[in-house]
Amino acid sequence: GPSPWHLRHTHRAHTSAAFVTCPNDTVAKDLARGIVERKLAACVNIVPAITSVYEWQGKIEEDSEVLLMIKTRSSKVPALAEYVRSNHPYEVAEVISLPIDQGNPPYLKWIGEVVPE
């Protein structure tokens, strides 16, 4: 018979969590509002004062940043990424997304209700 993995992934996650780093609170709040107003996500959490360590042009950099945790319908991720790219000050904006495999069913249902197909 089918493995548990197969059973779990027959109904692929319809919701995703996306992550975007921002240089400051102003950019973070503007992006968050724009995303929710355009129904590109149901909810955006703004996580202040994160530290990012990364390599850029051959040097190790360390920056204070603000993180957006974005909950949306998986089908909206491409449009979300496009909106962020168009409205983000960074040359290369971080936009990554992960499928939400499991969660509180009413919460996941709410994301689907708020964000149109």
C-alpha positions as CSV (number, residue, x, y, z in Angstrom):
1,G,0.0,0.0,0.0
2,P,1.0,3.7,-0.2
3,S,3.5,4.9,2.4
4,P,2.6,7.5,5.0
5,W,4.7,9.9,3.0
6,H,2.5,9.3,0.0
7,L,-0.6,9.8,2.0
8,R,0.6,13.0,3.6
9,H,1.6,14.5,0.2
10,T,-1.4,13.5,-1.8
11,H,-3.1,16.6,-0.5
12,R,-0.3,19.1,-1.1
13,A,-0.2,22.1,1.2
14,H,-2.3,24.9,-0.2
15,T,-0.8,27.4,2.2
16,S,2.7,28.7,2.5
17,A,4.9,30.7,4.9
18,A,7.1,33.2,3.1
19,F,10.0,35.1,4.6
20,V,11.3,38.5,3.6
21,T,14.1,40.5,5.3
22,C,13.9,44.3,5.4
23,P,16.4,47.0,6.3
24,N,14.2,48.8,8.9
25,D,10.7,49.1,10.4
26,T,9.4,51.6,7.9
27,V,10.2,49.4,4.9
28,A,8.8,46.4,6.8
29,K,5.5,48.1,7.7
30,D,5.0,49.5,4.2
31,L,5.6,46.1,2.6
32,A,3.4,44.3,5.1
33,R,0.5,46.7,4.6
34,G,0.8,46.6,0.8
35,I,0.9,42.8,0.9
36,V,-2.3,42.5,3.0
37,E,-4.2,45.3,1.3
38,R,-3.6,43.6,-2.1
39,K,-4.7,40.2,-0.7
40,L,-1.3,38.7,-1.4
41,A,-1.4,37.3,2.1
42,A,-3.8,36.9,5.0
43,C,-1.3,37.9,7.7
44,V,2.2,39.3,8.0
45,N,4.2,39.2,11.2
46,I,6.9,41.8,11.7
47,V,9.8,40.5,13.7
48,P,12.0,43.3,14.9
49,A,15.8,43.4,15.5
50,I,17.1,40.3,13.9
51,T,20.8,40.1,13.0
52,S,21.7,38.7,9.6
53,V,25.2,37.4,8.9
54,Y,25.9,36.7,5.2
55,E,28.5,36.9,2.4
56,W,28.1,39.7,-0.1
57,Q,30.7,40.4,-2.8
58,G,33.3,38.3,-1.1
59,K,33.0,39.9,2.4
60,I,31.2,38.7,5.5
61,E,28.6,41.2,6.5
62,E,26.5,41.6,9.6
63,D,23.4,43.7,9.6
64,S,20.5,44.5,11.8
65,E,17.3,43.7,9.9
66,V,13.5,43.2,10.3
67,L,11.9,40.0,9.3
68,L,8.5,39.5,7.7
69,M,6.8,36.2,8.2
70,I,4.0,36.0,5.6
71,K,1.1,33.5,5.6
72,T,-0.6,33.0,2.3
73,R,-2.1,30.7,-0.2
74,S,0.7,28.8,-2.0
75,S,-0.6,29.9,-5.5
76,K,-0.1,33.5,-4.5
77,V,3.7,33.2,-3.8
78,P,4.8,34.2,-7.3
79,A,2.7,37.4,-7.2
80,L,3.9,38.1,-3.7
81,A,7.5,37.7,-4.7
82,E,7.0,40.0,-7.7
83,Y,5.3,42.7,-5.4
84,V,8.2,42.5,-3.0
85,R,10.9,42.7,-5.7
86,S,9.1,45.8,-7.2
87,N,8.8,47.6,-3.8
88,H,12.0,46.5,-1.9
89,P,15.1,48.7,-1.6
90,Y,17.6,45.8,-1.8
91,E,19.3,44.9,-5.0
92,V,18.5,41.3,-4.3
93,A,15.5,41.0,-1.9
94,E,15.2,37.8,0.0
95,V,11.9,36.1,-0.7
96,I,11.7,32.4,0.2
97,S,8.7,30.3,0.9
98,L,8.0,27.0,2.6
99,P,4.8,24.9,2.3
100,I,2.8,24.7,5.6
101,D,2.5,21.0,5.9
102,Q,0.3,20.9,9.1
103,G,-1.4,23.5,11.3
104,N,-4.5,24.4,13.1
105,P,-7.2,23.6,10.5
106,P,-9.4,26.7,11.3
107,Y,-6.4,29.0,10.9
108,L,-5.3,27.4,7.6
109,K,-9.0,27.6,6.4
110,W,-9.0,31.4,7.3
111,I,-5.9,32.0,5.2
112,G,-7.8,30.4,2.2
113,E,-10.9,32.5,2.9
114,V,-9.0,35.8,3.1
115,V,-6.6,35.2,0.1
116,P,-8.5,34.6,-3.2
117,E,-7.3,31.9,-5.6
